[in-house]
Amino acid sequence: MRFLFFKCREFSTLNPINTLVLVNSKIKGFIQQGNHLEALLAYSKQPLFPLHTSKFTFPPLLKSCSFLPNQLHDTGKIVHATIILKGLHYDPFITTSLINMYVKCGSLCNALQLFDFISQCEDLNRDVTIWNAMLDGYIRNGLTEECMGLFRRMQELGVKSDEYSLSILLRFFNNGRIGLSKAKEVHGYVIRNSFGRDPFVVTALIDMYSSCGRPKDAWCIFESVEDKDNIVVWNALMGGLSENRLWRNSMRLYSLAKNKGCKLMSTTYSITLKACSEAEDIDFGRQVHSDVVKMDFENDPYVCTSVLSMYARVCLLEDADRAFDSVLDKEVEVWNSMISAYVGNGRGDDALCVFNEMRLRGVLSDSFTLSNILISCSMTESYDLGRVIHGELIKKPIQNNIALQSALVTMYSKYGMLKDALEVFSRMVEKDVVAWGSMISGLCQNKKFDLALEIYKEMETHNVNPDADIRAMVINASAGLKSLDLGCSVHGITIKRGEELDSSVSSSLLDMYSNCGQPEMAEKIFSGVSYKNLVVWNSLISCYSKNDLPELSLKLLPQLVEQGFYPDAVTLTSALTAVSSLAILIKGKTIHCYQIRHHILEDSQVENALVDMYVKSGCLKYAERIFKYMSKRNLVTWNTMIAGYGSHSECLKAINLFNEMRKSGVMPDAVTFLSLISSCNHAGLVDEGLKLFYLMEEYGIKPQMDHYINMVDLLGRAGRLDYAYNFIQNLEVEPDRGVWLCLLSACRVHQNVELGEIAGNKLLKMEPNRGSNYVQLLNLYVEAGMREEAASLRALMRQKGLKKNPGCSWIEVKNELEVFFSSDSSSTKTTAIYETLHSLRSIMKKGDYETELACLPSPSC
């Protein structure tokens, strides 16, 4: 071994050139394969490190260091010291590589020190590549003023900027947040120095103006180009137009480029397919897909993913399947796109099938694949698979991927496993805005609004700027807490940050003001949104329904259609809720017909709303028919139908349906039993009602006040007043107004003055200024012939100035709703009503209807 060691030393000493060539080729080979750590090891482990090196060895080594920021102190600075030792730090190529390394490793101070030292050397001071490296350093660190200052310094010193310098600077303005005046300053330099013909500079200018929201200026730049054969320039403008929501214009530009005979690239097809997807122009999209096949780009992974995304966006998954199957050599990006298409359309099971096929074919999944699969697990409730994937991730370096960890947080939150979600979140080394958003969203979904706001505050302490989606979630949390002050505070922040007009934020603000009973503020938000998408319209329709303004809710439907939108399941559900509260059958039928005619997909919420609407409109048969043919019945469906039978005095049918529900494996909740007890109440089935009440305990359901009220009403109507009073006395909670009011009403019916006085006095103590409480007790006294007590109670009411709010009823006649109040003659049809009543009296007098006449009210009533 010792002999071999000396032989190696002898060989390296005698053949330094051969050793140098071998080292350089090894380093280059590793870098080409992306194995940067091996490249550094191949250099550092040579026998006479670092003597057997040349100036051509260092740039690739420094490039490897820039890909491994943690190697800066271990290897990068050692290499820098070696460069100084060998006197190569004046070489412009090596100096540029050093600055790039420090910049990419996040050490701008070292890069600046090196640049200041080199800029003092006259020979290197005018080398534009060194200046470009420093410009790139400032841009990467978001230093606007320093970047522009360096650019102006270049001009003062006479350093001639090249195309790369200008491309770097123009790229700096692409986020649209830098002042337009600075962007135009660079544009002026481009014009003065005749760079306007360079395709890279022109492309950068188009990108800049597009990102700044000035597509007209981008178009002018494009028009000024004499030679339009370069497809890169066309691509830049097409992408810019799409970025500014001018998708139709982007599609027209594709047709122009095609007719002009430009050589279309994969980027061209991808940009156009995305524009078709956003504009939902499937016909044009199919034409582009046809061009893709003709030009043999269908196996290009970049183009193929765009084709799949387009079909998925417009819910044409069969076309996406065919496009996917036509790709012969599917790379991981294509598999990911198909999985994403299924996930985006709510078909988690199909996404898991594609994932299984992908693994069978030996295609290695990446972080994007697993993120989508975790989402699929959330959708399909495949909890075990999600846990297995999490277990596999723990063993791999990929576990620290932020997107994957965010997907895990989403998955556990969806299952309601907030402890696991918070644990994953707390262990994340780095948290981006998506990770914070996932955690806040998960807490909001589980109605942990207070904790969601705490996480939001923690995010701000970490100086993470929340995006519009997170702001919308915080507003949703305010709505969930019904905290108007908090919601208004967040609203103020959104206005300051210019996010108010964002559709998601606007929709959340609408929901917040709706939940807080502020429909007027919701209207103002709606009016201020420049681009109203369907979500915003749905929010306002729902707002009116929630705030007892169903007429306004229904009036929005034709306006929505006039604006070119098609109602979806959410729209129809809100509209049907409005119809149910008004009991306008013809409107409900119209909406039902619209759903059938426009082939709106079957949705459990819509079907539940239809059942509820027909029940409340008096069409129990229609409700039964919809219920019978529903493909999937959830708990709300069963509850709605049980309540429907109860409200139509079909108690036995309600109980039979309850038994059928239990056999199907659906667990009842508090609402189920409330509907059943109410049904027994209307039918007078006391024993059955008591059985159902005590059955709640078997299901672990704790009775609520509404259950107690119904039980007292059930016992009271049956005349079991003592039983009802004992029931109230044994309640674990303090009985509210409704309990005592039911007992008082029963006492009136059965003329039990003693118990009635107890209930009445309880009511007066609870709410001494509520007129209806006095009226109930007053009626008890009057009907029992207790005139003195009735007179003193009337005097007390007059003294307090109390009146009972009049009752009302309504009826739908010829698509119009007529509302009538007790003792009110303000209706325009009062005269016609009383004329009809007199006519009926005359007719009835001719027959044997004297008994019925006594029941009719006189016109003076």
Beta strands, then each sheet from edge to edge (+ up, - down):
strand 1: 808-813
strand 2: 816-821
sheet 1: 1+ 2-
end
